Amino acid sequence: MGIRSQRIGIKEVASAAGVSVTTVSHALNGKGRLPEATRLRVRNVADQLGYRPNVTARNLVVGRTGLLGLAVSQAGGPPFAASDFAYFAQLMMAASTEAIADGYALVLAPADGALDPSGGIAVDGAIIVDPVREDPLVERLRRAGITVVTTGRDPGTGERGYWVDNNHIAGASSMLDHLERRGGRRIALMTSPIEISYTSDVERAYRAWCDERRIEPLVKTTAPDLTERAGYDAALDLLSRPEPPDAIFATYDRLAFGTLMAADARGVKVPDDLLLATTATESQAPEQVNPSLTTLNLHPEEIGRSAARLLVDLLDEQEPAQRHVIVPHRVIARSSTRRGQG
């Protein structure tokens, strides 16, 4: 029979460091007023001994569940499986990894009441993805005293609360500039009817970009389900017009996939007759279609990590360096815009 190894606890760390259990607790949790040298020494001893905090015990002491909730707001739109979209899946995975590293478990919850404070899952804090204006779920959580971080801003009160987002105005403008350099002259925007900060900012950037060039904006709003079919139907309408666009910027990759199918059905060649760009992730999908799609990468994995880190800092009563975190974007040029010189 093997000998069961002894679990290193806080008492063993205190004994090895020559300090009290309270001092060890304060040193490891960043609480209390300790000399920095003492704090570092205790942490070094804990690392050398292989100490790992008992998260369950810690949560019992401070009255927490150790759970963080994450939900994609679907207010105002039809229900959909967020995990089916590469953007949301990458954001969720990164947020979960960051939460676990900080001693929390992330619960992926539907937005239909699972996080409702009146009877849903008990969480210490929540990350809400893409809130709509005056989002009802965000408001319920805040009224219940639950700390909330959003990815994307409330379109109506952008400076309120804590959030992580991209500079969508700059990102959209950079993509429109790219399409123009590649020969686009009648550039259409294909977007969703659901008002979130992303779609609102992109449309605002597009209209401002057109105004600067004295071009009539061409905005095509799709069905709200964000499917390939929605993109197909919207693209057929655009391409059937007497003066069809020679470039389309689709705000979601599935809309762009549908646009490729519509272009093929109409005998329109991408990129020779139509330039096409979209917003996507580091997933391989935009590379595997023919032609491969030029994309605006919003780095959802960094958004997820930053949101979880910001939420944990707030729960640990550490004032974050900034209430609002901006994650950079990047234009990735591929075959769908390789007409002309960039």
ROFI-244663 format. One line per 10 residues: number of its first residue (from 0); their letters; for each residue x, y, z of C-alpha. Coordinates in steps of 0.5 Angstrom, whole numbers, plus 500, padded with zeros to 3 digits. Layout:
ROFI-244663
NUM	A	X,Y,Z | ...
This chain:
ROFI-244663
0	MGIRSQRIGI	500,500,500 | 503,507,498 | 504,513,503 | 499,518,502 | 502,525,501 | 501,530,506 | 497,536,503 | 501,543,505 | 496,547,508 | 497,555,511
10	KEVASAAGVS	499,552,518 | 505,549,514 | 507,555,510 | 506,559,517 | 511,555,521 | 516,555,515 | 516,562,514 | 516,564,522 | 510,568,521 | 503,567,524
20	VTTVSHALNG	497,564,520 | 494,571,519 | 500,574,516 | 500,568,511 | 493,569,509 | 494,577,508 | 500,576,504 | 497,571,499 | 491,574,499 | 494,581,498
30	KGRLPEATRL	490,584,504 | 492,587,510 | 498,592,511 | 505,588,511 | 512,590,509 | 513,588,502 | 519,584,504 | 515,580,508 | 509,579,503 | 514,577,498
40	RVRNVADQLG	518,572,503 | 511,568,505 | 509,568,498 | 516,565,496 | 516,560,502 | 509,558,499 | 511,557,492 | 517,552,495 | 513,548,499 | 508,547,493
50	YRPNVTARNL	502,550,497 | 495,551,493 | 490,555,497 | 483,551,499 | 479,555,494 | 472,552,497 | 475,554,504 | 476,561,502 | 469,561,499 | 466,559,505
60	VVGRTGLLGL	470,564,510 | 468,570,505 | 461,568,503 | 462,566,496 | 460,561,491 | 467,561,487 | 462,562,481 | 463,567,475 | 457,567,470 | 458,568,463
70	AVSQAGGPPF	452,569,458 | 451,572,451 | 445,577,451 | 440,576,447 | 435,581,448 | 431,583,442 | 434,578,438 | 432,570,436 | 435,565,441 | 442,562,438
80	AASDFAYFAQ	447,557,441 | 453,562,442 | 458,556,442 | 456,555,435 | 460,562,433 | 467,562,433 | 468,569,436 | 463,567,442 | 467,560,443 | 474,563,443
90	LMMAASTEAI	472,569,448 | 468,564,453 | 474,559,453 | 479,564,454 | 475,567,460 | 474,560,463 | 482,559,463 | 483,566,466 | 478,565,471 | 480,558,473
100	ADGYALVLAP	487,561,474 | 484,566,479 | 481,560,483 | 474,561,480 | 470,557,476 | 466,560,470 | 459,558,469 | 456,558,461 | 449,560,462 | 443,562,457
110	ADGALDPSGG	441,569,457 | 433,566,459 | 434,567,466 | 439,562,469 | 443,568,472 | 437,571,474 | 438,573,482 | 431,572,484 | 432,564,482 | 437,562,478
120	IAVDGAIIVD	445,560,479 | 448,564,485 | 454,567,482 | 459,572,485 | 460,576,479 | 458,576,471 | 460,577,464 | 455,579,460 | 457,579,452 | 454,584,447
130	PVREDPLVER	449,588,452 | 443,591,448 | 441,598,450 | 439,598,458 | 440,591,458 | 435,587,462 | 439,582,465 | 445,587,466 | 440,591,470 | 437,586,474
140	LRRAGITVVT	444,583,476 | 446,590,478 | 440,591,482 | 441,585,486 | 448,587,488 | 452,583,483 | 458,585,480 | 458,586,472 | 463,586,467 | 461,587,460
150	TGRDPGTGER	464,585,453 | 461,591,449 | 458,597,452 | 451,599,453 | 449,603,447 | 446,608,451 | 450,609,457 | 457,607,454 | 461,610,460 | 457,607,465
160	GYWVDNNHIA	460,601,469 | 466,596,467 | 467,594,460 | 472,591,455 | 471,592,448 | 475,594,441 | 475,601,438 | 470,599,433 | 470,606,429 | 477,605,428
170	GASSMLDHLE	477,598,426 | 471,599,421 | 474,605,418 | 481,601,417 | 477,595,413 | 473,601,409 | 480,604,407 | 482,597,405 | 477,596,401 | 477,602,397
180	RRGGRRIALM	485,601,396 | 483,595,393 | 478,598,388 | 472,598,392 | 467,604,390 | 460,602,391 | 462,599,398 | 455,596,402 | 455,595,409 | 451,588,411
190	TSPIEISYTS	449,589,418 | 444,586,424 | 438,589,426 | 440,588,433 | 443,594,437 | 449,593,440 | 455,597,441 | 459,593,435 | 454,594,430 | 452,601,432
200	DVERAYRAWC	459,603,432 | 461,600,425 | 455,603,422 | 456,610,425 | 463,609,422 | 461,607,415 | 456,613,415 | 462,618,417 | 466,614,412 | 461,615,406
210	DERRIEPLVK	460,623,408 | 467,624,408 | 467,622,401 | 460,625,399 | 458,618,397 | 451,615,398 | 451,610,404 | 448,603,402 | 446,599,409 | 443,593,408
220	TTAPDLTERA	440,590,414 | 439,582,415 | 434,578,418 | 436,578,426 | 438,570,426 | 446,572,423 | 445,565,419 | 448,564,412 | 441,564,410 | 440,571,412
230	GYDAALDLLS	447,573,409 | 445,570,402 | 438,573,402 | 441,580,404 | 446,579,398 | 441,577,393 | 437,583,394 | 444,588,394 | 446,584,387 | 440,584,384
240	RPEPPDAIFA	439,592,384 | 440,596,378 | 447,599,381 | 449,593,385 | 455,594,390 | 462,592,388 | 464,591,395 | 461,589,401 | 463,589,408 | 459,584,412
250	TYDRLAFGTL	459,585,420 | 459,577,421 | 462,572,418 | 456,567,417 | 453,573,413 | 459,573,409 | 459,566,408 | 452,567,405 | 454,573,401 | 459,568,397
260	MAADARGVKV	453,563,396 | 449,569,393 | 455,571,389 | 456,564,386 | 448,564,384 | 448,570,381 | 454,569,377 | 458,574,380 | 466,573,381 | 469,574,388
270	PDDLLLATTA	474,578,388 | 474,580,380 | 466,583,380 | 465,584,388 | 470,585,394 | 468,582,400 | 470,583,407 | 468,581,414 | 469,580,422 | 472,574,424
280	TESQAPEQVN	476,570,429 | 483,566,428 | 479,560,426 | 480,557,420 | 473,558,417 | 475,564,413 | 481,561,410 | 478,555,408 | 472,558,404 | 474,559,396
290	PSLTTLNLHP	476,565,396 | 479,566,403 | 476,571,406 | 479,578,408 | 477,579,416 | 477,584,421 | 480,580,427 | 477,583,434 | 481,578,438 | 476,575,442
300	EEIGRSAARL	480,571,446 | 484,577,449 | 477,580,450 | 475,574,454 | 481,574,458 | 481,581,460 | 474,581,462 | 475,575,467 | 481,579,470 | 477,585,470
310	LVDLLDEQEP	472,582,474 | 476,578,479 | 480,584,481 | 473,588,482 | 471,582,487 | 478,582,490 | 477,589,492 | 482,591,488 | 481,598,484 | 483,596,477
320	AQRHVIVPHR	488,600,473 | 482,602,468 | 475,601,468 | 474,600,460 | 479,596,457 | 480,597,449 | 483,591,445 | 486,592,439 | 484,590,432 | 487,587,426
330	VIARSSTRRG	486,587,418 | 488,580,415 | 488,581,407 | 486,575,404 | 484,573,397 | 477,576,397 | 480,583,396 | 486,581,392 | 483,586,386 | 488,591,385
340	QG	494,594,389 | 493,594,397
